[in-house]
Amino acid sequence: MSGVEVITFGCRLNTYESEVMRAEAEKAGLNNAVLVNTCAVTGEAVRQARQAIRRARRNNPHARIIVTGCAAQTEKHTFAEMPEVDAVLGNEEKLKSAAYRALPDFGVSAEEKLRVNDIMSVRETAPQMVKLIDGHVRAFVQVQNGCDHRCTFCIIPYGRGNSRSVPMGAVVEQARKLVEGGYSEIVLTGVDATSYGGDLPGKPSLGQLAKTLLKQVPEISRLRLSSIDSIEADDHLWDLIADEPRFMPHLHLSLQHGDDMILKRMKRRHSSADAVAFCERVKTLRPETSFGADMIAGFPTETEEMFANAARHAEDCGIAHLHVFPYSPRDGTPAARMPQLDRALVKERAGRLRDTGKRLHEAHLDGMVGSTQEILVENNGLAHTENFTLVDAAGLKPRALVPVTITGHNGKHLTMRPAILAGTASLRN
């Protein structure tokens, strides 16, 4: 191979940072290299990264393989000890061209492969500019990194460090560059995006940032949040939900569970009633809004009644896009020291919760049949509505914003017909 190949796991923030990594590695003159940007959120994510590293070595026997990302930050020795790996970079180091200029020689010891700083010592998130997000028609913009909260199941703060925000002016500049490059939809992303601004002068909120973006970059057709913690929603965000048509009616919530005792043991800051009230208020202001959510099945000490409360909570909140994670103990977290459930039971409950999610998703699809939607066409023959529902859009031009009539669904995707003839002036590119 030649050039730099990047393999990305995990969140949208990783997707954004992979583009920064590619640019910084190329700036450093790196060639014939595979960069693996890992995720640490579950043990399965780490396993998949190790598998991908071995496959990359088989496919590229003479390339440098450089591993980085959250799993590399939290389990650096795990990756350094792999014979396929030539270097391990921390989450801070991966964004600097100097790290790619100072790589260790081939054949060094595991300890000499390591280039991993103490992430808790990082106090700022330097603005990073990218021109494109490879393979995506929606552009991700990093607004924040790290997390100050310590949920008992979560290893991510130890991979990302404490919360730190990108200055508002830099976010506006990055969004403007991406829109000028042809992106019509901007997605604001971070580890704990709704904590945005707490470390900046004047303490601007995420809602203020979003308002500023839409005002200063009027060419943005669609602005979306990657995820939010509903307990941190501010008045400016509520204004956007109620009154701003360019603010997309889809919110991905960090629910994690629906039983109040489990939420306390997770050290979450909201109750089940808080989450339901939030969803009801959003629906009152913007009825077309859809909700996504992350939920964990099989958390330590979870009883059958507690699990039933979680499944019921997904229904009470009206979750249309449910992402279910079987609980995965992460070394170094308090939950890993709690009484664990049998792994077979964890898997079985995750399956049942996914069945709930499937039923809720199909009900959501049923409710959209017959409506008119504007879709953003992806590169894979699919598209997303404003409320982030997938549509089969085979034959339509990628990046186009197209008005369509929803004709039905197949249980996973909506089907449609264009509301106008393709190629007319009403199609926005």
N, C-alpha and C positions, 0 to 999 in steps of 0.2 A: 504494500500500500504506500501511498504518499499523502502528505498533508496531515490534517488533524481530524480524527473521528471522535465524536462525543456521544456517549451512551448515558442517557438520563433516566433516573428513577425518581418517583415521588411527586412532590407538589409542584404547583405552577411557579413558585419562587425558584425551585431548582431548574425549571425549564428556562426561565429568564437568565439565571446565573450561568447556565450552560453556554448561552450565547456570549456572555462576558468572558467566560473561560476560553472559548474558541478564539475570540479576538485577541486576548492577552497572550495566549500560547503562540498564535501566529505572529504577533508583534515581537515576541521573543525569538522568533526564528525556528520554533520547534517544528519538526517534520517527522513523518513516519511514526505517529503516536496515536494511542487510543486513550482518551480521558473518560473515566467512569465516575459519574456524579451520583453518589449513592443516597439512599434514604434509610433512616433508622427507626421509623415509626413502629414497625413490627419486626419480629424475628423472621417472618417470611420475606420481608423486603430485603433483609440482610442476606438471607439464603439465595434469593434471586440475583443479588449483586455478585455474590461469589460465583454463582453458576455462569453469569454473563462474562466475568473475568476469565474463567477457564475457557469459555467458548472463543472469546476474543484472542486469547493466546494461540489456540489451535488455528484460527483463521489468519492470524498475523504473527507468525513465529519470530519475525525480526523487528517488530515494532516495540517501542517503549509503551508500557501499560502503566498509567498513572491513575491512582485511585484517590478520590476525594469525596466531599459531601458529608452529610450528618453521620452516617455509619462509620466513615473513616475518622471522623472527629471523636466519636464515642468509643470506637473499638479499633483503634489504630493498630494495635499489635496483631489483631485477627487478620488484617489485610497485609501488614508488613511481612508476616510469616508465610504468606502464600508465595510459592516459587514463581508464579506467573507475573507477580507484581514487581515493578521496577522502582516505584516511589509512591509515597502516601503523603498527600497534602491536606492540611486542615481547611476548614471552611473559610477562614480569612485569607490564607495563602493562595487558594485556588483562583482568586480574583486579581492577582498581581503578576505582571509579566516577569518580574524579578524571580519569582518562584520557579518559573519554567526555564529560566537561564541558569539556575543553580541546581539542576537535578543531579542526583548521585550517579556515579558510574554504574555500569552493568555489573552484576555479580557481587554486590556488596551485601553485608549482613542485614538482617531485619532491622536492627536498630539504626543503621546508617541510611535506610530508606526513608526514615521519618522526617517530615517537615510539617509538624503539627504544633501550633502555638496553643497557649491557654486561652480558650475562647472567652472566658469570663473576664479577661483583661481588656477585651475590645470595647471601646466606649462610643465609637461612632460608626455609622454606615456611610462609606464614601459613595457619592453618586456614580453610577455606572451607566454609560450610554451605549446602546445597541441600535443598529439600523434595521434589523429584522429579527423575527422569531422563527427560526427554520421550521418549515412544515406546518405553520399555523397561520390561519387567516385572522385570528384575534391576537392582539399584541398585549403581552403582560408587562406591567410596569411595577417594579419594586418600590414600595413606599416605606417599608419598615422591615426590621429583622429582629430576631431574638424574642424572648418572652420573660417577663418578670414573675409570672405565676408558676406555681409548682404543683400541678395536678399529680396525684399520686401514681398514676399509671404512665406518665409521659417522660420520655428520655430527651425530647427535642431541646429543651433549654440548655442541656449539657452539650448539645451539638451546635447550637446557634448562639448561645450566650444570652445576656440580658437585652431587654428591649431597647432599640435605638431606631430613630426615624431619619428618613431622607429629607433634607430641606425642601420646602414646598416649591421653591423656584426651580430646583433641579428636576423635580417630578414633572412640572409644567414643561420644561425644556425637552425632557425625554419623550413625553406624550406628543409634543408638537413635531418632533423629528419622525416619530413613527407614523403619525397621520400624514405628514408630507411624503412618507414612503409608501402610502397607499392603504394603510390600515384604517378601517372605519370604526372598529370596536376596540376600546381600551379596557383592560382588566387590571384593576389595582390589586396588588398582591403583597402579602407579608406573612410572617409567622403568626402574629397576633395583630392583624391590621387595625382593629378597632382601638388599639392602644396608641395609635399614631399621634405623635405630636407632644406627648408628655415630657419629652426630654428636649424640646425645641423652645427657643425664646417665644414667649406669648402663649405657649401650649395650644397651638391650633389642633382642632379635632379632625378626624377622618372626614366627617361631613363637610367641614370648612374646606378641606383640601379638594374634595369632589366638586363643591360649588365653584371654587376658584378655577379648577381645570376646565369645567364646562364654560365658564365665562371667558377665560383667556385663550382657550383653544376651541372656538365655536365650530371648527370643522369636525370635531368628534361627533359621530352619528350616534354611537352607543357607548355608554360608560357602565361598567359592571364591577362589582366587588367579588373577589374570589371566595371569601368567607368572612363571617362576622361572629363575634361573641355578642349575643343580643343584649346582654346586661350592660354593655358599653355603648349602646346606641345613643347618639347625642341629638339635640334639637335640630341641628343642621341636617343631619341624616333623615330625620323625620320629615323635614321640609322637602327634601329631594324625593322621598317616597311618595309624598302627597301631590307634588306639583311639577315635577320635572320629567317630561316624556323621554328625554334622552338617558335618564337613569333607569337601567333595565329592571323590570319587575321580577327579579329572581334573587333570592337570598339563600346562601348556603350557611346553615347554622351549625355551630359547634355544640350540639346537645349532649352527646356521649351516653346519656341514659335518661330514663324517665321515672325512676323510683327515687324518692327524696333521701332515703337512707344511703343508697348507693352513691347518689350525687355528693352527699357529705363525705363519704369515704373516698370518693375521687378527689375531694377538695375543690369541687366546682363552686362557682360563686352565685349560681342561680338555682331556684327551685323549679319543680315541674310546673307549678302555677305561673311563675314568671315567664317561662317559655310559651305557654299557651296564651297568656295575655298579650305577649309581644306579637305572636302570629295573628291573633284576632284583630289587634289594632292595625297591623299592616294590611290585612284583608279588607278592613273597613275603608282605609284610605286608598287602596289600590287593589281592587278585587281580582284582577288578572294575575296577581303575583303568585308564583310557585315557590315552594320551599324545598331545598335540599337539606340533608343533615347527615352528620356522622354519628353512629351509635355503636357502642361496644356491647357484645353479648358475652356472658360468662365471666363477668368481673368477679374477683374473689369475694366470697361470702354471699353471692347472689342466690337467693332462694327462687323457687318456682313462682311464688307470688310476686317477688321483685321483678323477675323477668316479664311476667304478664303485665306489670305496670309499665315497663319499658315499651312493650308492643302496643299497649293501649295509648301511650303517650304519643307515639308516632301518628296514630289516627287522630288524636285530639289536636295535634298541631297541624294536621293536614299535609304531611310530608309527601311530596310527589316524587322526589328523587332521594331514596334512602340508601346510604352507603353503610354497610354493616361490616364490622371488624370483629372476628373472634378475639377475645382478650388474649394478649400476648405478653407474658411477663418479661420485663426488661431489667436486666441486672442494674442495681444501683437506685432503683425506684422503690418507694415505700410499698406500693401494691405488690411487688414481687415477694415481699416478706409476709404478706397476709395469707390466711388459709386459702389454698388454691382449689378450684373445682377440677374434677376429672376432665382430661382433655377431650374425651369423647363427648361428654356432656356439653362442654363449651362449643364444640363443633356442631352438635345437634341443635343447640339453642340459636346459634348463628344462622343455621339453615332455616329455622322457623321464623326468625326475624326477617330474613330475606324474603320469605314467602309473604309476610305482611307487607314488606316494601313493594313486592311485585303486584300485589292486589291494589295497593294505594296508587301505584304508577298507572295501572290499567284504568282505574277510575278517573285519574287525571286526564289520560288520553281520551277517554270517552267524553269528558266534558269539553274538549277542544274541537271535536268533530263539528263541522258546519261553520266554524269561525273563520275569519280572515286574519291572516298573520303576515308580518314582514319577517322574512327569514334571511340569515346570513349564510351563504353557501360555503361549505368547507371544501377541502381538497379531495375528500374521499367519497364524494357522492351523497353525503349527508349535509344537513344544515341545522341551525339552531334558531328557534323562534326567540322573541324578546324574553320570554320567561324560561328560556334555556331548555326547551323540549326539542328532542331530535326529530327531524323530518327527513324522509327519503326524498332526496333532491337530485337524483341521477339525471345527468344531461344538462344541468344548469351550470353556469360559469362560476368557478370559484371566486370568492370575494364579493360577488354580486349581492346586493340587498334587493330582495324580490318579494313583492306582495303575492300571496298565494291563498287559495281556499283549501281548508283542511277537509279531506273527503273521507278519512277513516284512519285505521291504524292496524298494525300487525302484532300488537302486544308489547312491542319495544319502540317502534318508531311511528310517527304520524305519516300518513300519505297525503298527497296534495295534488292540486292542479294550479298552474299559474293563474292569477287573477287577471293578468293581461298577457298578451302575446310576447314571447321572449324576443328581445332585440329592439323593443320600442324604447322611447326616450324615458319611460317611467322606471326602467331598471337602473338602479344606482350602483356604480362600481367604485 
